[in-house]
Amino acid sequence: MKEIPISKFKATCLAVLEKVRKTGEPILVTRFGQPIAEINPPSGARRIPRLGAGIGTGVILGDIVGPTGDISEWEAAQDPGEMDKPAKSEKSR
């Protein structure tokens, strides 16, 4: 593992971080020869894919192609003249 003094790390922080990311080799930051921090590359196990994360988890229940209800309940299937008439529940009043 490569060591770097804290003063040099402070001056070149972004470059050091980029080097660790590219090479995958950790760097030890020291102060007066004593280790104070270790810079490690990100582990691949922590990454969670966003797109496609739920692939294979869905379950289809029932018919996904057929209608969800009876055709007589559809407003679009009614005759245009029947739409102006009151509903059956209003007639019984």
C-alpha positions as CSV (number, residue, x, y, z in Angstrom):
1,M,0.0,0.0,0.0
2,K,1.3,3.4,-1.0
3,E,1.7,6.1,1.7
4,I,1.3,9.8,1.3
5,P,1.8,12.6,3.8
6,I,-1.3,14.6,4.7
7,S,0.2,17.9,3.4
8,K,0.7,16.3,-0.1
9,F,-2.8,14.7,0.1
10,K,-4.3,18.1,0.9
11,A,-2.6,19.7,-2.0
12,T,-3.5,17.0,-4.5
13,C,-6.7,15.5,-3.0
14,L,-8.7,15.2,-6.2
15,A,-5.9,13.7,-8.2
16,V,-5.2,11.2,-5.5
17,L,-8.9,10.2,-5.3
18,E,-9.0,9.8,-9.1
19,K,-5.8,7.6,-9.0
20,V,-7.3,5.3,-6.4
21,R,-10.5,5.0,-8.4
22,K,-8.7,4.2,-11.6
23,T,-6.0,1.8,-10.2
24,G,-8.0,0.3,-7.4
25,E,-5.0,0.4,-5.1
26,P,-5.6,1.9,-1.6
27,I,-3.5,4.8,-0.3
28,L,-2.6,5.4,3.3
29,V,-2.6,9.1,4.5
30,T,-0.1,9.8,7.3
31,R,0.6,12.6,9.7
32,F,4.1,12.7,11.2
33,G,4.5,9.1,10.0
34,Q,1.4,7.9,11.8
35,P,-1.5,6.6,9.7
36,I,-4.7,8.7,10.0
37,A,-6.7,7.6,7.0
38,E,-6.9,5.0,4.3
39,I,-8.3,5.8,0.9
40,N,-10.0,2.8,-0.7
41,P,-11.7,2.4,-4.1
42,P,-15.5,1.9,-4.0
43,S,-16.5,-1.7,-3.8
44,G,-18.6,-3.1,-6.6
45,A,-20.8,-5.0,-4.2
46,R,-22.4,-1.8,-2.8
47,R,-23.6,-0.6,-6.2
48,I,-27.3,-1.1,-6.8
49,P,-28.5,-0.9,-10.4
50,R,-31.4,1.4,-10.8
51,L,-32.7,0.5,-14.2
52,G,-33.8,-3.1,-14.3
53,A,-33.3,-3.6,-10.5
54,G,-36.7,-5.4,-10.2
55,I,-36.2,-7.7,-13.2
56,G,-37.7,-11.1,-12.6
57,T,-39.6,-10.1,-9.5
58,G,-43.1,-9.4,-11.0
59,V,-45.9,-12.0,-11.0
60,I,-48.8,-12.0,-13.4
61,L,-52.1,-13.0,-11.9
62,G,-55.0,-13.7,-14.1
63,D,-55.7,-12.6,-17.7
64,I,-53.8,-9.5,-18.7
65,V,-55.3,-9.3,-22.2
66,G,-59.0,-9.7,-21.6
67,P,-61.4,-7.0,-20.4
68,T,-61.5,-6.2,-16.7
69,G,-65.3,-6.2,-16.4
70,D,-68.5,-7.0,-18.3
71,I,-69.0,-5.1,-21.6
72,S,-72.4,-4.0,-20.4
73,E,-70.7,-1.8,-17.8
74,W,-68.6,0.1,-20.3
75,E,-69.8,3.6,-21.0
76,A,-68.2,3.5,-24.5
77,A,-70.2,0.3,-25.4
78,Q,-73.6,2.0,-24.6
79,D,-75.8,3.4,-27.3
80,P,-75.5,7.2,-27.5
81,G,-79.2,7.7,-26.8
82,E,-79.0,5.6,-23.6
83,M,-76.4,7.9,-22.2
84,D,-78.9,10.8,-21.8
85,K,-81.3,8.6,-19.8
86,P,-81.0,8.5,-16.0
87,A,-79.1,5.5,-14.5
88,K,-81.1,2.5,-13.3
89,S,-80.6,3.4,-9.7
90,E,-82.1,6.8,-10.3
91,K,-85.2,5.3,-12.0
92,S,-86.2,3.3,-8.9
93,R,-86.5,6.4,-6.8
